[in-house]
Amino acid sequence: MSLRQRPRPEPDRDSAPWWEAVRRHELTVQRCEGCGTLRFPARAVCNRCRSRASAWVPALGTARVYSWIVNHQVFMRSMADEVPFPVLLVRLDDGLGGGGTTASRTT
Ligand SMILES: [Zn+2]
C-alpha cells in the first residue's frame, strides 16, 4: 500500500493550520498570543492564561528521540503492507513532546 492510501487524520478547526503547514513540509507550533506558551496539540484556549488568541510559528526543527520501537503488528488492515515500521517518541527542542512514525518501512 502506498502512502497515498494510508488512512489520513481529519483536520479540525484547531489543527487545520498545522496540517496545512505539514503539506508545505513545514513544522510549526501554536503559540499563545497572551503569554507566549507553545502548545501541541493545538487547542482553542490556552491552558496557562485562558487566552483565545494564538499564532502559528516555525518550530526549531530539532528534537531528541527518547524511545522507539519497531511495530510488527497489523493493527489496521489498510497498513498491512507497511509492517514492520518504526514508532518514535520524541521531544522537540521547543519543549513539546509527541509520538509518530516515519514514512518508511524497516527492512
Ligand atoms: Zn497563554
Backbone and ligand atoms as CSV (ligand in chain L), in Angstrom:
chain,resi,resn,atom,element,x,y,z
A,1,MET,N,N,0.847,-1.187,0.000
A,1,MET,CA,C,0.000,0.000,0.000
A,1,MET,C,C,0.889,1.246,0.000
A,2,SER,N,N,0.556,2.161,-0.840
A,2,SER,CA,C,1.351,3.380,-0.916
A,2,SER,C,C,0.945,4.350,0.190
A,3,LEU,N,N,1.791,5.361,0.396
A,3,LEU,CA,C,1.497,6.364,1.416
A,3,LEU,C,C,0.205,7.105,1.099
A,4,ARG,N,N,-0.145,7.230,-0.165
A,4,ARG,CA,C,-1.363,7.946,-0.544
A,4,ARG,C,C,-2.618,7.206,-0.085
A,5,GLN,N,N,-2.535,5.891,0.117
A,5,GLN,CA,C,-3.698,5.107,0.504
A,5,GLN,C,C,-3.832,4.962,2.016
A,6,ARG,N,N,-2.850,5.441,2.771
A,6,ARG,CA,C,-2.920,5.351,4.227
A,6,ARG,C,C,-4.119,6.135,4.754
A,7,PRO,N,N,-4.693,5.671,5.864
A,7,PRO,CA,C,-5.738,6.480,6.484
A,7,PRO,C,C,-5.161,7.828,6.907
A,8,ARG,N,N,-5.904,8.869,6.703
A,8,ARG,CA,C,-5.436,10.224,6.989
A,8,ARG,C,C,-6.219,10.818,8.156
A,9,PRO,N,N,-5.534,11.591,9.003
A,9,PRO,CA,C,-6.261,12.292,10.050
A,9,PRO,C,C,-7.164,13.362,9.447
A,10,GLU,N,N,-8.243,13.647,10.124
A,10,GLU,CA,C,-9.146,14.684,9.649
A,10,GLU,C,C,-8.887,15.951,10.440
A,11,PRO,N,N,-8.363,16.999,9.790
A,11,PRO,CA,C,-8.114,18.253,10.496
A,11,PRO,C,C,-9.404,18.831,11.064
A,12,ASP,N,N,-9.309,19.412,12.236
A,12,ASP,CA,C,-10.449,20.127,12.796
A,12,ASP,C,C,-10.121,21.616,12.840
A,13,ARG,N,N,-10.991,22.398,13.412
A,13,ARG,CA,C,-10.814,23.853,13.430
A,13,ARG,C,C,-9.455,24.253,14.011
A,14,ASP,N,N,-9.026,23.575,15.073
A,14,ASP,CA,C,-7.794,23.958,15.742
A,14,ASP,C,C,-6.542,23.410,15.061
A,15,SER,N,N,-6.642,22.228,14.488
A,15,SER,CA,C,-5.441,21.606,13.907
A,15,SER,C,C,-5.259,21.893,12.417
A,16,ALA,N,N,-6.258,22.449,11.746
A,16,ALA,CA,C,-6.166,22.669,10.289
A,16,ALA,C,C,-4.922,23.460,9.886
A,17,PRO,N,N,-4.565,24.559,10.577
A,17,PRO,CA,C,-3.347,25.288,10.172
A,17,PRO,C,C,-2.085,24.430,10.284
A,18,TRP,N,N,-2.033,23.545,11.285
A,18,TRP,CA,C,-0.874,22.685,11.433
A,18,TRP,C,C,-0.765,21.733,10.244
A,19,TRP,N,N,-1.890,21.123,9.866
A,19,TRP,CA,C,-1.879,20.194,8.729
A,19,TRP,C,C,-1.547,20.904,7.427
A,20,GLU,N,N,-1.998,22.144,7.279
A,20,GLU,CA,C,-1.650,22.918,6.076
A,20,GLU,C,C,-0.143,23.148,6.014
A,21,ALA,N,N,0.472,23.431,7.164
A,21,ALA,CA,C,1.928,23.606,7.207
A,21,ALA,C,C,2.642,22.291,6.880
A,22,VAL,N,N,2.123,21.187,7.388
A,22,VAL,CA,C,2.719,19.867,7.091
A,22,VAL,C,C,2.713,19.623,5.582
A,23,ARG,N,N,1.619,19.992,4.918
A,23,ARG,CA,C,1.559,19.808,3.456
A,23,ARG,C,C,2.650,20.617,2.755
A,24,ARG,N,N,3.057,21.729,3.349
A,24,ARG,CA,C,4.136,22.548,2.770
A,24,ARG,C,C,5.512,22.075,3.262
A,25,HIS,N,N,5.531,20.958,4.012
A,25,HIS,CA,C,6.755,20.393,4.597
A,25,HIS,C,C,7.370,21.340,5.619
A,26,GLU,N,N,6.512,22.009,6.388
A,26,GLU,CA,C,6.948,22.913,7.449
A,26,GLU,C,C,6.459,22.374,8.789
A,27,LEU,N,N,7.325,22.478,9.801
A,27,LEU,CA,C,6.947,22.078,11.148
A,27,LEU,C,C,6.668,23.348,11.943
A,28,THR,N,N,5.425,23.532,12.355
A,28,THR,CA,C,5.033,24.721,13.099
A,28,THR,C,C,4.426,24.314,14.438
A,29,VAL,N,N,4.382,25.259,15.360
A,29,VAL,CA,C,3.731,25.046,16.652
A,29,VAL,C,C,2.832,26.242,16.926
A,30,GLN,N,N,1.809,26.011,17.707
A,30,GLN,CA,C,0.880,27.072,18.074
A,30,GLN,C,C,1.445,27.803,19.294
A,31,ARG,N,N,1.459,29.130,19.234
A,31,ARG,CA,C,1.956,29.933,20.350
A,31,ARG,C,C,0.826,30.841,20.840
A,32,CYS,N,N,0.638,30.856,22.145
A,32,CYS,CA,C,-0.376,31.712,22.750
A,32,CYS,C,C,0.056,33.169,22.607
A,33,GLU,N,N,-0.856,34.001,22.118
A,33,GLU,CA,C,-0.553,35.428,21.985
A,33,GLU,C,C,-0.694,36.158,23.314
A,34,GLY,N,N,-1.295,35.495,24.294
A,34,GLY,CA,C,-1.447,36.123,25.606
A,34,GLY,C,C,-0.214,35.985,26.484
A,35,CYS,N,N,0.392,34.777,26.505
A,35,CYS,CA,C,1.514,34.536,27.423
A,35,CYS,C,C,2.731,33.918,26.734
A,36,GLY,N,N,2.623,33.563,25.467
A,36,GLY,CA,C,3.764,33.029,24.742
A,36,GLY,C,C,3.970,31.534,24.881
A,37,THR,N,N,3.112,30.862,25.617
A,37,THR,CA,C,3.240,29.411,25.789
A,37,THR,C,C,3.049,28.691,24.456
A,38,LEU,N,N,3.942,27.752,24.170
A,38,LEU,CA,C,3.782,26.901,22.995
A,38,LEU,C,C,2.886,25.738,23.372
A,39,ARG,N,N,2.060,25.317,22.449
A,39,ARG,CA,C,1.171,24.198,22.765
A,39,ARG,C,C,1.013,23.264,21.573
A,40,PHE,N,N,0.986,21.991,21.927
A,40,PHE,CA,C,0.755,20.936,20.950
A,40,PHE,C,C,0.127,19.765,21.677
A,41,PRO,N,N,-0.960,19.229,21.223
A,41,PRO,CA,C,-1.674,19.612,20.025
A,41,PRO,C,C,-2.369,20.958,20.172
A,42,ALA,N,N,-2.766,21.532,19.053
A,42,ALA,CA,C,-3.410,22.838,19.036
A,42,ALA,C,C,-4.742,22.783,19.777
A,43,ARG,N,N,-5.060,23.894,20.426
A,43,ARG,CA,C,-6.351,23.999,21.096
A,43,ARG,C,C,-6.818,25.442,21.066
A,44,ALA,N,N,-8.097,25.620,21.299
A,44,ALA,CA,C,-8.709,26.949,21.160
A,44,ALA,C,C,-8.331,27.890,22.295
A,45,VAL,N,N,-8.112,27.341,23.500
A,45,VAL,CA,C,-7.889,28.172,24.682
A,45,VAL,C,C,-6.580,27.760,25.350
A,46,CYS,N,N,-5.792,28.757,25.785
A,46,CYS,CA,C,-4.520,28.475,26.456
A,46,CYS,C,C,-4.766,27.905,27.850
A,47,ASN,N,N,-4.078,26.815,28.161
A,47,ASN,CA,C,-4.222,26.206,29.492
A,47,ASN,C,C,-3.629,27.096,30.577
A,48,ARG,N,N,-2.674,27.947,30.221
A,48,ARG,CA,C,-1.990,28.764,31.226
A,48,ARG,C,C,-2.739,30.066,31.530
A,49,CYS,N,N,-3.146,30.817,30.480
A,49,CYS,CA,C,-3.731,32.147,30.718
A,49,CYS,C,C,-5.165,32.280,30.213
A,50,ARG,N,N,-5.707,31.242,29.600
A,50,ARG,CA,C,-7.078,31.218,29.076
A,50,ARG,C,C,-7.303,32.137,27.877
A,51,SER,N,N,-6.253,32.626,27.275
A,51,SER,CA,C,-6.404,33.458,26.085
A,51,SER,C,C,-6.859,32.598,24.910
A,52,ARG,N,N,-7.674,33.202,24.048
A,52,ARG,CA,C,-8.094,32.527,22.816
A,52,ARG,C,C,-7.241,32.961,21.624
A,53,ALA,N,N,-6.356,33.928,21.831
A,53,ALA,CA,C,-5.521,34.430,20.735
A,53,ALA,C,C,-4.290,33.547,20.565
A,54,SER,N,N,-4.008,33.160,19.322
A,54,SER,CA,C,-2.827,32.332,19.070
A,54,SER,C,C,-2.283,32.616,17.683
A,55,ALA,N,N,-1.058,32.187,17.478
A,55,ALA,CA,C,-0.400,32.315,16.174
A,55,ALA,C,C,0.385,31.041,15.926
A,56,TRP,N,N,0.682,30.799,14.660
A,56,TRP,CA,C,1.499,29.643,14.291
A,56,TRP,C,C,2.893,30.133,13.981
A,57,VAL,N,N,3.880,29.487,14.612
A,57,VAL,CA,C,5.272,29.909,14.435
A,57,VAL,C,C,6.111,28.694,14.026
A,58,PRO,N,N,7.206,28.930,13.309
A,58,PRO,CA,C,8.058,27.799,12.926
A,58,PRO,C,C,8.695,27.149,14.157
A,59,ALA,N,N,8.748,25.839,14.162
A,59,ALA,CA,C,9.459,25.119,15.224
A,59,ALA,C,C,10.954,25.196,14.943
A,60,LEU,N,N,11.746,24.931,15.979
A,60,LEU,CA,C,13.195,24.965,15.799
A,60,LEU,C,C,13.659,23.939,14.767
A,61,GLY,N,N,12.956,22.828,14.696
A,61,GLY,CA,C,13.308,21.809,13.712
A,61,GLY,C,C,14.285,20.769,14.229
A,62,THR,N,N,14.573,20.819,15.530
A,62,THR,CA,C,15.450,19.812,16.117
A,62,THR,C,C,14.720,19.144,17.279
A,63,ALA,N,N,15.101,17.911,17.558
A,63,ALA,CA,C,14.424,17.134,18.590
A,63,ALA,C,C,15.331,16.011,19.065
A,64,ARG,N,N,14.939,15.419,20.187
A,64,ARG,CA,C,15.636,14.237,20.686
A,64,ARG,C,C,14.668,13.059,20.676
A,65,VAL,N,N,15.195,11.916,20.272
A,65,VAL,CA,C,14.412,10.691,20.319
A,65,VAL,C,C,14.583,10.102,21.711
A,66,TYR,N,N,13.473,9.956,22.451
A,66,TYR,CA,C,13.516,9.396,23.789
A,66,TYR,C,C,13.317,7.893,23.799
A,67,SER,N,N,12.557,7.418,22.859
A,67,SER,CA,C,12.325,5.980,22.811
A,67,SER,C,C,11.834,5.611,21.411
A,68,TRP,N,N,11.925,4.364,21.103
A,68,TRP,CA,C,11.415,3.896,19.826
A,68,TRP,C,C,11.152,2.401,19.903
A,69,ILE,N,N,10.290,1.948,19.032
A,69,ILE,CA,C,10.018,0.525,18.870
A,69,ILE,C,C,9.874,0.262,17.381
A,70,VAL,N,N,9.920,-0.995,17.029
A,70,VAL,CA,C,9.567,-1.394,15.673
A,70,VAL,C,C,8.281,-2.199,15.787
A,71,ASN,N,N,7.213,-1.646,15.208
A,71,ASN,CA,C,5.911,-2.291,15.264
A,71,ASN,C,C,5.833,-3.419,14.232
A,72,HIS,N,N,5.493,-4.608,14.712
A,72,HIS,CA,C,5.354,-5.761,13.820
A,72,HIS,C,C,3.905,-6.229,13.728
A,73,GLN,N,N,3.008,-5.563,14.446
A,73,GLN,CA,C,1.602,-5.968,14.473
A,73,GLN,C,C,0.802,-5.216,13.413
A,74,VAL,N,N,-0.164,-5.898,12.820
A,74,VAL,CA,C,-1.062,-5.259,11.857
A,74,VAL,C,C,-2.312,-4.827,12.618
A,75,PHE,N,N,-2.277,-3.582,13.114
A,75,PHE,CA,C,-3.429,-3.065,13.851
A,75,PHE,C,C,-4.506,-2.539,12.903
A,76,MET,N,N,-4.085,-2.123,11.715
A,76,MET,CA,C,-5.040,-1.621,10.719
A,76,MET,C,C,-4.769,-2.344,9.410
A,77,ARG,N,N,-5.785,-2.994,8.883
A,77,ARG,CA,C,-5.610,-3.773,7.656
A,77,ARG,C,C,-5.056,-2.915,6.510
A,78,SER,N,N,-5.454,-1.657,6.474
A,78,SER,CA,C,-5.006,-0.780,5.385
A,78,SER,C,C,-3.507,-0.500,5.446
A,79,MET,N,N,-2.863,-0.814,6.567
A,79,MET,CA,C,-1.427,-0.579,6.696
A,79,MET,C,C,-0.637,-1.878,6.753
A,80,ALA,N,N,-1.251,-2.996,6.384
A,80,ALA,CA,C,-0.606,-4.306,6.491
A,80,ALA,C,C,0.705,-4.365,5.718
A,81,ASP,N,N,0.747,-3.712,4.568
A,81,ASP,CA,C,1.972,-3.746,3.756
A,81,ASP,C,C,3.076,-2.865,4.316
A,82,GLU,N,N,2.771,-2.031,5.299
A,82,GLU,CA,C,3.768,-1.125,5.895
A,82,GLU,C,C,4.560,-1.800,7.009
A,83,VAL,N,N,4.050,-2.884,7.563
A,83,VAL,CA,C,4.660,-3.566,8.696
A,83,VAL,C,C,5.881,-4.335,8.239
A,84,PRO,N,N,7.001,-4.288,8.968
A,84,PRO,CA,C,7.210,-3.554,10.211
A,84,PRO,C,C,7.589,-2.093,9.936
A,85,PHE,N,N,7.241,-1.202,10.901
A,85,PHE,CA,C,7.630,0.195,10.776
A,85,PHE,C,C,8.000,0.740,12.158
A,86,PRO,N,N,8.895,1.740,12.190
A,86,PRO,CA,C,9.317,2.289,13.480
A,86,PRO,C,C,8.309,3.296,14.019
A,87,VAL,N,N,8.175,3.324,15.326
A,87,VAL,CA,C,7.354,4.316,16.025
A,87,VAL,C,C,8.278,5.016,17.017
A,88,LEU,N,N,8.292,6.350,16.966
A,88,LEU,CA,C,9.224,7.134,17.767
A,88,LEU,C,C,8.500,7.963,18.813
A,89,LEU,N,N,9.152,8.158,19.959
A,89,LEU,CA,C,8.711,9.129,20.960
A,89,LEU,C,C,9.791,10.197,20.995
A,90,VAL,N,N,9.432,11.415,20.599
A,90,VAL,CA,C,10.420,12.490,20.503
A,90,VAL,C,C,9.979,13.687,21.331
A,91,ARG,N,N,10.954,14.501,21.714
A,91,ARG,CA,C,10.670,15.778,22.365
A,91,ARG,C,C,11.361,16.855,21.537
A,92,LEU,N,N,10.547,17.769,20.994
A,92,LEU,CA,C,11.111,18.873,20.218
A,92,LEU,C,C,11.959,19.744,21.126
A,93,ASP,N,N,13.002,20.325,20.591
A,93,ASP,CA,C,13.825,21.243,21.374
A,93,ASP,C,C,13.056,22.512,21.730
A,94,ASP,N,N,11.879,22.688,21.143
A,94,ASP,CA,C,10.976,23.774,21.540
A,94,ASP,C,C,10.326,23.481,22.891
A,95,GLY,N,N,10.450,22.229,23.392
A,95,GLY,CA,C,9.864,21.859,24.670
A,95,GLY,C,C,8.579,21.076,24.557
A,96,LEU,N,N,8.211,20.675,23.375
A,96,LEU,CA,C,6.968,19.928,23.173
A,96,LEU,C,C,7.315,18.485,22.844
A,97,GLY,N,N,6.453,17.573,23.261
A,97,GLY,CA,C,6.702,16.163,23.002
A,97,GLY,C,C,5.591,15.526,22.216
A,98,GLY,N,N,5.873,14.342,21.687
A,98,GLY,CA,C,4.849,13.624,20.963
A,98,GLY,C,C,5.403,12.361,20.355
A,99,GLY,N,N,4.521,11.600,19.765
A,99,GLY,CA,C,4.914,10.358,19.122
A,99,GLY,C,C,4.597,10.410,17.646
A,100,GLY,N,N,5.179,9.484,16.919
A,100,GLY,CA,C,4.923,9.437,15.492
A,100,GLY,C,C,5.643,8.287,14.870
A,101,THR,N,N,5.480,8.178,13.602
A,101,THR,CA,C,6.143,7.127,12.868
A,101,THR,C,C,6.840,7.735,11.665
A,102,THR,N,N,7.812,7.042,11.166
A,102,THR,CA,C,8.481,7.521,9.976
A,102,THR,C,C,7.680,7.105,8.771
A,103,ALA,N,N,8.029,7.642,7.646
A,103,ALA,CA,C,7.257,7.367,6.431
A,103,ALA,C,C,7.704,6.079,5.756
A,104,SER,N,N,8.769,5.489,6.241
A,104,SER,CA,C,9.259,4.326,5.517
A,104,SER,C,C,9.279,3.080,6.386
A,105,ARG,N,N,9.144,2.011,5.739
A,105,ARG,CA,C,9.148,0.702,6.351
A,105,ARG,C,C,10.572,0.299,6.687
A,106,THR,N,N,10.715,-0.482,7.789
A,106,THR,CA,C,12.043,-1.010,8.108
A,106,THR,C,C,12.241,-2.298,7.347
A,107,THR,N,N,13.459,-2.677,7.193
A,107,THR,CA,C,13.727,-3.928,6.465
A,107,THR,C,C,14.454,-4.901,7.343
L,1,ZN,ZN,ZN,-1.457,31.792,27.290
